[in-house]
Amino acid sequence: MSDEFGTDGDADGAKRKTSCCRVCRRTLLAGAGGAVTGALAGCLSDTDDDIPDDADEDFPDWDPESPEFPQRMSTLMDYDNGSVEDIEAFEERDEPVYGDPVRSPPTDDSEIIDPDTLLFAMTPTEDPAQYEGVFDPIMENIEEETGRDVETNMVESYAAQVEAMRSEQLHIGGFSTGPLPFAVNLAGAVPFGIQVSEDDAGYFLWAITHMNNTDIDSVEDFAGRDGAHGDQSSNSGNLMPRAMFDDQFGVEPGEDYDVEHIGSHENLVLSIYNQDHEVAPVCSYCVTRVADRGDVDPEHIKVVWQSEPIVTTGFSYLYNLPSDVQEGIERAFLEYDYSDTELAEEFDGRGQFTEIDYATHWHDIIVTHEANGVDLTDPSDI
């Protein structure tokens, strides 16, 4: 006896099951706030449609020095990062072109806070358990360098992370690229470093689709499509494509193609992989990690364009901590090599940190915020 989804061998039932899974996934993705990856995993095999034999027939040979698109995501798995040289080559800026500069230390000693326990939070993820123990070596070195205990303060959203630092319930944070300017302007965050490996730093904005979409080979082909974007304050998941796609390709997200905001980059690549949406902008480094975990098959994802390198998560401390504590935090990140730890294993070999300057290295992101009319002092824009 078959149930409402059909039995094995029942073609119509199988189609109904696939359709139901897609509706279920889309409902979960639209929520965007919870840990949806596990909930989606059971449906992945149901949508693994065959890829046309000639889908990559005309794909050019890959040359990272002269990249041409489209390409299979699997081809780009080892080329999903910029370089340390790219970061060092940024044009130096004295002040941010939009919003406030990084706050200076208080001149009034009464404004300085000196907590016995420093609270740390990494940028939110759908599966917080994946960070369990990963940052322990850094936290131990912060304790050694500052003489303070360190504990994690888990947060569930970009807005919650910014608010936690604003209310002094967070003292050290790894803020995603897009939300970091809010942390600077609203919460007094002082960015000082990003995570790198010996050669790799930053990431690219990728424009992606499923390999089955043989008629989508460029951003121009996004026009008229069913698109997914990330959180509204996400740099590569929403704000940068809104600024760049229109400027460079004459394709305005939300006008020339439909946009549904579905949360994280993990959600975005899962949605494209399962063909719940046709097109999406994503952070290269974020989605290759999803593929590395086996949650998507990179053979089934097509990358039709990539940006110039972009800086990644900015590690910051609260501006009104004592100066010796701030200096100790910086030493714990910048003067230690974590290449042989679980931290590097989790982040594709990125076991080192390099110093950054907010006005210089976040310039393009700040310009993107301004172009999108984002108010960096309005929490509702996060």
C-alpha positions, 0 to 999 in steps of 0.5 A: 500500500502506498502513502500520499508520497507514493512507493518505491517504483511508483514514478508519479509518487516519486514526483510527488515526493520530490515536489513535496520536498521542494515545498518543504525546503522552500518553506524552511529556507524562507524562514532563514533563521534556524539550523536548516541544513540538517532538516534539508539533508534528507531531501538532497538525493531526491533532486539530484537530476541528471546533468545534460551530457553536453552541459559543459561542452563549451566551457573554457579551460580554467586559467586563474590568471585570466579567468573565463566563465561559465565554469563548474564549481568543482573546477573552482574549488581550489581557486575560491580565495583571493591572496594575501598580496591582494589584501596588501595591495588595497589603496590606503584610505585615511577615513571611511567614505561613508559612515563613522570612522572607528571610535578612538579609546575614551578620554574619560576613564569612567567610560572604560569597562574592564570585565573579568570575563571577555565574551567572544562570538563568531559570525552566526552559522546555521550549525553552531556546533561546527564551531565547538572547540575550533576557537579554543586555541585562540581563546586560551591565548587571549586568556594568557595575553590579557589575564582575563577569562574568555567565554563564548556568547553564541548569537543567532543573527547578524543583528543580535551579534551587533546588539550584543557588542553595543550592549557590552555583552560581547567584547570580541567578535568575528563579524561578517563582511557586510555587517561589520560596518554596522558593528563599527557605527552602532557598537564601537567595534574596532576591526584589527584582523582577518583570517588567512593562510600562507597564500589565501585571503579574502573571497569572491562574489560568485553568481551561480545557477544549477548545471541543468540551466543550460541557458544561463551562462552570464549575469545578463541571463539572470533577467526574468529568473527566480532568484535567491539572495541572502540576508539583507545586510549580507555583502556578497549575498545581497548588497554587492550584487545589488550594486554591481549587477545593475552597474556592470550588467544592467541587471537590477535584482528585484526588478529584472529578476525575482529576489527571495531573501533566504538567509545564509550562503549555505541556504543559497547554495542548497537552494540552487543545488536543489533547484528551488531557485534558479540563480543566486549570488554567493560568497565563494569561500562559504559555499565551497565549505558546504561542498567540502562537507558533502552537502552539495555536489559541486559538479551540479553548480555552475559559476557564471561570473566572479568579482575581484577579491573581497575581504572576509570576516573582520575580527574586532574588539570593543573600543572601550576595553582597557588598552592593555586588554586590546593589545593582548587580544591583538597579540593572541590573533596576530602573533600566533600561528594556528596552522596545525590546529582544528581552526585551520582544518575547519577553515581550509588551512586559514590558520593565521591572521593578518592586520587590516585597516577598516577604512582601507580594506572595507572601502568597497563594502562601505561604498556598496552600503552607500549605493544601496542607501543603507543607514549604518546607524539603523539596526533595522537595516542589518 
